[in-house]
């Protein structure tokens, strides 16, 4: 969906139109879930669902702040990446003895009382198992990258953004984006060679 065609849907959501919110969830929940799943090999199906719950609650609460400088999906993915990072930090804190707050799947947003509907569109358990080993190895490689490189690779290959969209999101020009992505892929390939047991592999292509 283009930015122009998104505008009427966003306007209806801001007016509290339940059908518009349903349409927004139908369009963006599954891509957000796939994006989150790729962010960490440690995330289970339940983790992804919890992170997406937090993401779309934040979308509901903050839709007024969306200015249209990027595609709506790009904005949602940025929220999802932040929520995934926070969730991972809570998991790590819990392992060290800290607490963890879990959001109910039936929780409603206080501002407009919209129940968050969860589409059953995540990969089936058998599909997750088939992907687990490769995802775990690639996740380990990505985790060893510094944050700027990890972000630019996630935006390109997991969020599937164009160079122009990435440039808008990162406040850079497209040529700089292309140059940085190429350098980051070189770094990732060197790390991936170690993670994949010395096998020379190119996980992504420019």
N, C-alpha and C positions, 0 to 999 in steps of 0.2 A: 504494500500500500504506500503510495507516494505521500509526501508531506501535505500536498494540497487536498488529497482525498481524506487524509487523517483529520484535517481541521474541523469538519462538521461533527465527526465522532467525538473529538475532544471537547468541543463546545457543548454537545449534549451531555457528556459526562459531567462537565462543570455545572450543568443545570440539574444534576441529580437524576438523570434518566436511567432507570434500571436496565432497560434494554441496551442502551449504549454501553453501560459497564459490562454487561454480559458479552457484547460483541468485542469489546476491548480484551477481556479475558480470553475469549475464544481465539483471537488473533495472536496474542502475545504470550500466553502462559506456556504453551509447549516449547516455543523457541527459547524462552527464558530458562525453562527447566533443562533443556539440552545444553545451554550455555553454562549453567551452574554445574551440571554434571561433569563438564570438561575441566572445571577450574581446579579440582582436587581429586586425586585417586582415592582419598579417604572418605569421600562423601557417599553415603548409602542412599537408597531410594527415599528413605524417610528423611534424611538430612536435606535432600534436594527439595522435598515437599515443604519442609519447615522454612527453608530459605526463601522459597518462592512465596510462601504465605507472608513472610515479613516484607518481601519485595513489593507485593501487590497491595498490602496494607499501606505501605509508604507511598505507592502510586496514588491510591485513593486520597490520602491525606494531603498530598503535595501536588496534585494535578494543576492547581492554580498557578504554581510556580514554573510550570513548563512553558518556556518562551518560544518554542519552535525553532531554536537555533540549530537543531539536529533532528533526525527522525525520532519519532516517539520510541521506537524499539531501541535506538541507541541510548536514549535517556533511561529506559527501563533496564537495559543491560548494565549501565553504570551503577544504578541503584543495586542491582543484583550482585554485582562484583563487590560492592561495599558491604552488603548484607552477608555475603559468603565469607568475606574476610572477618567480619565481626563474629559470625557463627563459629568459624574455625578457632578464633581466639578464645571464645567461650568454652569450646571443647577442650582446648589445651589447658585452660584455667581449671576446668572440672577435673581433669586428670591430675592436676596439682592439688586438688582438694577444694577448689572454688565452686561456686554455685552456677547453675545454668537456668535461665528462664525460658520456658517453652511456650510458644503461642498456640492456642487451640485452633484446630482446623475450622471450628464453628464460630470463632470469635468475630464480632461485628465491629465495624468502624464507628466510633462514638459520634463522629460528625454527621454522618448521613444514614447510619444504621443499615449499611449494605452488607449482607452476609457474603463472605468471600467463597465463591463456588470453585471447587477444585476439579478441573477436567481430568479424567483418567487417561491422560495421553503420554505419560512417561513410558520409556521402554519397558517391556515385560522382563521379569526376572531372568529368564533364560538368555534374552538378548544382552542384559547387563553382564551376565557371567561371561558371555562370549567376548565382550569388549573389555572386561575387567583387567586382564593382564596387560594389554597394550596401553589402556588408559592409565594404569598404575605406573608403568614405565615412563610414559610421556609426562605424566603428572610430576613424577620425581625429577625429571629433567627440567620442566618448567619451574618447579619450586626452587631450583638452584640458580635460576636467573635473577638478576636484580629487578626491582619492581618496574622501572620504566620499560625494560625489554619485555617483561612478562605481560604488561598491559598492552603494548602495541601488538604483540602476537595474538593475544586473546581477542582484541578488537578485530583483527584481520581474519583470523581463521575460525574463531568460535562464534563471534558476533556477526561474521560475514559482512563487514563493512567495506565499502569501496575506499579508495585512497582519498577521494574528496571528502567523504563522510568522516574518515579518520582525522583528516586535517582539520575539519571543523570541530570535532570532538576534542582534539588535543591542542587546538589553537596553534597549529603549525601549517606551513605551506606543503602541498602534496609532494614536492621534490624532497623536502626534508623528511617527510614521512617515509617515502620510498627508500631513502638512504639509510635511515635509522632501522627500518625493518630488515633491510638486507644485512646490516651489521649484526642485528640481534639474532637473525636466523643463523648466521655463521657461529655465533656464540652457542646457540642452542644445539647446533649440530655437533660441536665439539663435546658438549656435555652429554648429548644423546649417545655418542660413541662409547663413552664410559658406562652410561646406564644400561645400554643394550649389550654389554659384555664385550666391548671392543669392536663390534660390527660397525662398519662405516655405513651410516644411514642418514638420509636427509628427510626428517619428519615432515617438513613443509616445503613448499616451493613458492617463490615470489610471484 
